Amino acid sequence: MKTENSETKSMANIETRQAQNELMGVFHAFQNANDERLEAIERKVASDILLEEKVDRIDRALSNAQSSLDRLSLVSRRPQASIENLVDTERKNAWTSYMRRGDENAIARIEAKSLSSSVASDGGHVAPPEVQAIIERTLASISPMRRIAAVRPTTSGNFRKPVSTTSAQAGWVAETGARAQTNTPNLELLSFPIGEIYALAAATQTLLDDAAVDIDSWLASEIAQSFAVAEGAAFISGDGTNKPKGLLAYNIVADNVQTYGDLGYVASGAAGAFATANPVDKLVDLTYAPKTPYRANSSFLMNRRTLSQVRKFKDSNGNYIWQPSLVSGQPTTLLGYAVYECEDMPDIAANSHSIAYGDFEKGYLIVDRTDVRVLRDPYSNKPFVLFYVTKRVGGGVQDFSAIKLMKFAAS
């Protein structure tokens, strides 16, 4: 006799196979339509508007099909156990009493037992680990940078990391020869200030009194999206003041003159566009810009409008350089490397840095304070109960050789 979980898993597998078949069908339709468009351009030396619209329409359908498959993959990996089965009953009941009725005494007793100093100076309490886990999973599912960058927890307000800007020197010597002292590597102390991100969730007392409502999931879903949007923008373009310093906030120079502290770029070959002739060549140049040790774990980062242009390109053998993903949890690929969509990357424009490539895990560090704080406020906006949720996060480039950018310029 099948259990409910096995039946659910079987149904999920069927839906995944259907989504895979749909994705491949749309991808073949996209290839055929784009081939037709390219042939029309070669024959007429001009673009056919109807064909352009057809390709764009199928391109949007292709994005939707890939997104549907990705969503099914996330659902299939979602843990089946409920939060109620994972937490200590007394702690859970105290937290619920605070959230639903504002019972400060209940949660204070739990904090006293655990010798926790979890009341912030401006009020509020540290959310249980289970609530933080929901928020972290949501952030990781929404934010591409959290999936590809290094993420490190910390308890300090300013994370510092020593890095070597030059390699240690080595020397050759005979077995019994004297060893001359080699130069030691130069060390630089990188600092990652941590800023506070906040969001406000509002509920009616009726909603809070409803026992059927999972307060933890409700709170996480209300604020995680806001956190993800704010974080995502900061990881790309944040100025480093009370927020992470984004990729595009650093000094960006031509790759052949890059020095420590700069990010290098490869030019696309045309102002505000890909080169008319052989645009793929510049993307290949970008993949070879990082040194060999970085390329094994490298990936592309760009927004969906840039990706829409790139996946129409073919290599010299007539093969499309973009390929969809049929494996659960695996990203699509470009020139054999993973490609991630990030809406915070800029659109293609004159001198824009619209494509990033490299080993983001080595190149970019996200620093998380280990707690999420919640302040319950039933007074400021009656009849609503407000929940002021704060989280502290920082970030910045930790290896300037690991990430390269494409600048849409002639040189």
C-alpha positions in Angstrom: 0.0 0.0 0.0 1.4 3.3 -1.0 1.9 6.0 1.6 0.9 9.6 1.1 4.5 10.7 0.8 5.3 8.1 -1.8 2.2 9.1 -3.8 3.2 12.8 -3.6 6.7 12.0 -4.7 5.5 9.9 -7.6 3.2 12.8 -8.7 6.1 15.2 -8.4 8.2 13.0 -10.6 5.5 12.9 -13.3 5.1 16.6 -13.2 8.9 17.1 -13.5 9.1 14.8 -16.5 6.3 16.7 -18.1 8.0 20.0 -17.4 11.3 18.6 -18.9 9.5 17.5 -22.1 7.7 20.9 -22.4 11.1 22.7 -21.9 12.8 20.7 -24.7 9.8 21.2 -27.0 9.9 25.0 -26.5 13.7 25.0 -26.9 13.5 23.2 -30.3 10.8 25.6 -31.4 13.1 28.5 -30.3 16.0 27.0 -32.3 13.9 26.6 -35.4 12.4 30.1 -35.2 15.8 31.7 -34.6 17.4 29.7 -37.4 14.6 31.0 -39.7 15.3 34.6 -38.5 19.0 34.3 -39.2 18.4 32.9 -42.7 16.0 35.7 -43.5 18.6 38.2 -42.4 21.2 36.6 -44.7 18.8 36.6 -47.6 17.4 40.1 -47.2 20.3 41.7 -45.3 17.5 43.1 -43.1 15.5 41.9 -40.1 12.0 40.5 -40.5 9.7 42.2 -37.9 7.3 39.2 -37.8 10.1 36.7 -37.3 11.7 38.9 -34.6 8.4 39.0 -32.7 8.0 35.2 -33.1 11.5 34.6 -31.7 10.8 36.9 -28.8 7.5 35.3 -28.1 9.1 31.8 -28.0 12.0 33.2 -26.0 9.6 34.3 -23.3 7.9 30.9 -23.4 11.3 29.3 -23.0 12.1 31.4 -19.9 8.7 30.4 -18.4 9.3 26.7 -19.1 12.7 26.8 -17.5 11.3 28.7 -14.5 8.5 26.1 -14.1 11.0 23.2 -14.0 13.1 25.1 -11.5 10.1 25.6 -9.2 9.3 21.9 -9.4 12.9 21.2 -8.4 12.6 23.4 -5.4 9.4 21.8 -4.3 10.9 18.3 -4.6 13.8 19.3 -2.4 11.6 20.9 0.3 11.9 19.0 3.6 8.7 17.1 4.5 9.0 17.4 8.3 7.0 20.3 9.8 8.5 22.9 12.1 6.3 21.6 15.0 8.2 18.3 14.9 11.6 20.0 15.1 11.4 22.5 17.9 11.3 22.3 21.7 7.6 22.5 22.8 8.2 25.0 25.6 10.3 27.3 23.5 7.9 27.1 20.6 4.9 27.9 22.8 6.7 30.9 24.4 7.5 32.3 20.9 4.0 31.7 19.7 2.6 33.5 22.8 4.8 36.5 22.1 3.9 36.6 18.4 0.1 36.1 18.9 -0.5 38.0 22.2 2.6 40.0 22.9 3.4 37.9 26.0 6.9 39.2 26.9 7.0 37.2 30.1 6.8 33.8 28.4 9.7 34.5 26.1 11.7 36.2 28.8 11.5 33.0 30.9 12.9 31.0 28.1 15.7 33.5 27.5 16.6 33.5 31.2 16.8 29.7 31.2 19.2 29.7 28.3 21.2 32.6 29.7 20.5 34.4 26.4 21.1 38.1 25.9 18.8 38.1 22.9 16.9 41.3 23.6 18.2 44.1 21.3 19.0 47.5 22.7 16.0 48.9 20.9 13.7 46.1 21.9 12.7 42.9 20.2 13.7 39.3 20.4 15.8 36.9 18.4 13.7 34.7 16.3 14.0 30.9 16.8 16.4 29.0 14.5 13.5 27.5 12.6 12.2 30.9 11.6 15.7 32.0 10.6 16.1 28.8 8.6 12.9 29.5 6.6 14.2 33.0 5.8 17.6 31.8 4.8 16.1 29.1 2.5 13.9 31.8 0.9 16.7 34.2 0.5 18.9 31.5 -1.2 16.1 30.5 -3.5 15.5 34.1 -4.7 19.0 35.6 -4.6 21.4 34.2 -7.2 24.4 35.7 -5.4 23.6 33.7 -2.2 23.7 30.6 -4.4 27.1 31.2 -6.0 29.0 33.4 -3.5 30.7 32.4 -0.3 28.5 32.9 2.8 30.0 33.1 6.2 28.2 33.6 9.6 29.7 36.0 12.1 28.9 37.5 15.5 30.9 40.7 15.1 29.8 44.0 13.6 32.8 44.3 11.2 34.3 41.2 9.6 38.0 41.4 8.7 39.9 38.9 6.6 43.6 38.8 5.8 44.3 38.0 2.1 47.6 37.6 0.2 48.1 40.1 -2.6 51.3 38.3 -3.8 52.4 34.7 -3.8 55.1 33.3 -1.6 58.4 32.9 -3.4 60.1 29.5 -3.9 63.7 28.7 -4.8 65.8 25.9 -6.0 68.8 24.5 -4.1 71.0 21.5 -3.9 70.4 18.8 -1.3 73.1 20.2 1.0 73.1 23.7 -0.3 72.4 26.8 1.9 68.8 28.0 1.8 68.5 31.7 1.0 65.5 33.4 2.7 62.6 34.0 0.3 60.3 37.0 0.4 57.1 36.6 2.4 53.8 37.3 0.6 52.2 40.7 1.1 49.1 40.6 3.2 46.1 43.0 3.0 43.4 43.2 5.6 40.0 43.3 3.9 37.2 44.8 6.0 33.5 43.9 5.4 31.3 46.3 7.4 27.9 44.9 8.3 24.8 46.9 7.8 21.3 46.3 9.1 18.5 45.4 6.7 14.9 45.8 8.0 11.4 45.0 6.9 7.9 45.6 8.4 5.1 43.0 8.4 1.6 43.9 9.4 -1.2 41.6 10.6 -4.6 42.0 12.1 -5.3 40.5 15.6 -7.9 38.2 13.9 -5.2 36.7 11.8 -2.9 36.2 14.8 -5.7 34.6 16.8 -6.4 32.1 14.0 -4.8 28.8 15.3 -4.7 27.5 11.7 -2.2 30.2 10.6 1.4 29.1 10.9 2.8 32.4 12.3 6.5 31.5 11.6 5.9 30.7 7.9 3.6 33.8 7.6 6.3 36.1 9.1 9.1 34.6 7.0 7.1 34.8 3.7 6.1 38.4 4.5 9.6 39.7 5.0 12.0 37.3 3.1 11.0 38.7 -0.3 11.7 42.3 0.9 15.1 41.2 2.3 16.0 39.3 -0.9 15.2 42.4 -3.1 17.3 44.8 -1.0 20.1 42.3 -0.6 20.3 41.5 -4.3 20.6 45.1 -5.3 23.3 45.7 -2.7 25.4 42.7 -3.7 25.6 44.1 -7.3 25.7 47.9 -6.8 25.7 48.7 -3.1 28.1 51.5 -2.1 29.3 49.8 1.1 27.9 52.4 3.4 25.6 50.6 5.9 25.2 47.9 3.3 27.3 45.4 1.3 29.7 46.7 -1.3 28.5 45.5 -4.7 30.4 44.1 -7.6 29.9 47.1 -9.8 30.9 49.6 -7.0 34.6 48.7 -7.3 37.0 50.4 -9.7 36.7 48.6 -13.0 39.6 48.7 -15.6 40.6 46.9 -18.7 41.7 43.4 -17.8 45.2 43.8 -19.2 46.0 46.7 -16.8 44.2 45.3 -13.7 45.9 45.6 -10.4 44.9 44.5 -6.9 41.8 46.3 -5.8 40.4 46.6 -9.3 38.1 44.3 -11.3 39.0 43.7 -14.9 36.8 43.9 -17.9 36.7 42.5 -21.4 35.2 44.8 -24.1 32.2 43.5 -26.1 33.6 45.0 -29.3 30.8 47.6 -29.9 29.4 50.5 -28.0 26.3 49.4 -26.1 26.0 46.1 -28.0 27.7 42.9 -28.9 30.0 43.0 -31.9 28.1 42.6 -35.2 30.6 40.0 -36.4 31.4 36.9 -34.3 29.9 38.2 -31.0 30.5 34.8 -29.4 34.3 35.3 -29.7 34.1 38.1 -27.0 32.2 35.8 -24.6 34.9 33.1 -25.2 37.5 35.8 -24.4 35.6 36.5 -21.2 35.7 32.9 -20.1 39.5 32.8 -20.5 40.1 36.1 -18.7 40.3 34.5 -15.2 43.3 32.3 -14.5 43.0 28.6 -14.9 42.3 27.7 -11.2 39.2 29.9 -11.2 37.6 28.5 -14.3 36.6 25.1 -12.9 33.9 26.6 -10.7 33.1 29.7 -12.8 29.6 30.8 -13.9 27.9 33.7 -15.7 25.7 36.3 -14.1 23.4 38.6 -16.1 19.8 39.7 -16.2 17.1 38.0 -18.3 17.1 40.7 -21.1 20.8 40.2 -21.6 20.4 36.4 -21.5 17.6 36.7 -24.1 20.1 38.1 -26.5 22.9 35.7 -25.7 20.9 32.6 -26.2 20.3 33.4 -29.8 24.0 33.1 -30.5 25.7 30.1 -32.2 29.3 29.0 -32.2 31.4 28.5 -35.3 30.0 25.0 -35.7 26.4 26.2 -35.8 25.6 25.0 -32.2 23.6 27.2 -29.8 25.9 28.3 -27.0 23.0 28.3 -24.4 21.5 25.0 -23.3 18.6 24.4 -21.0 18.8 22.4 -17.8 16.9 19.2 -17.4 18.5 18.1 -14.2 16.8 19.1 -10.9 18.5 21.9 -9.2 21.1 22.5 -12.0 21.3 25.9 -13.8 21.2 26.4 -17.5 24.6 26.6 -19.2 26.4 29.1 -21.5 29.5 27.9 -23.4 29.4 24.9 -20.9 29.4 27.1 -17.8 26.5 27.7 -15.5 24.5 30.9 -16.1 22.4 32.6 -13.4 19.8 35.3 -13.9 20.1 38.3 -11.7 17.7 41.1 -12.3 20.0 43.6 -10.5 22.6 43.3 -13.3 22.3 46.3 -15.6 20.7 46.1 -19.1 23.0 46.3 -22.1 23.8 50.0 -22.7 26.8 52.1 -23.7 29.7 51.3 -21.3 27.5 49.1 -19.1 29.0 46.1 -17.3 26.1 43.8 -18.0 27.8 40.4 -17.7 29.9 39.1 -14.9 31.8 35.8 -15.1 34.1 33.9 -12.7 34.4 31.9 -9.6 32.0 33.9 -7.4 32.6 31.6 -4.4 36.2 32.6 -4.3 35.6 36.1 -5.5 32.7 37.5 -3.4 32.0 37.1 0.3 28.6 37.5 2.0 28.8 38.0 5.8 25.7 37.2 7.9 25.1 38.0 11.5 23.7 34.9 13.1 20.4 36.2 14.3 17.1 37.7 13.1 15.4 40.1 15.5 11.7 40.7 15.8 10.0 43.6 17.6 6.2 43.4 18.1 4.4 46.7 17.9 0.6 46.7 18.5 0.5 50.5 19.2 1.8 52.5 16.2 -0.8 51.7 13.6 -4.0 50.4 15.3 -5.8 48.1 14.6 -2.8 46.4 13.0 0.0 44.7 14.8 3.3 45.5 13.3 6.4 43.2 13.3 9.7 45.1 12.8 12.2 42.5 11.6 15.9 43.2 11.3 18.9 41.2 10.0 22.5 42.2 9.6 24.5 41.4 6.5 27.6 42.6 4.8 29.6 41.7 1.7 32.3 42.6 -0.8 34.9 41.3 -3.2 37.5 39.1 -1.5 39.5 38.0 -4.5 39.8 40.5 -7.3 41.3 38.0 -9.8 38.3 35.6 -9.6 35.6 37.7 -11.3 35.7 39.5 -14.7 33.1 41.7 -16.3 32.1 42.4 -19.9 31.9 46.1 -20.7 29.7 46.9 -23.7 32.1 49.2 -25.5 34.4 49.1 -28.5 37.5 48.9 -26.2 
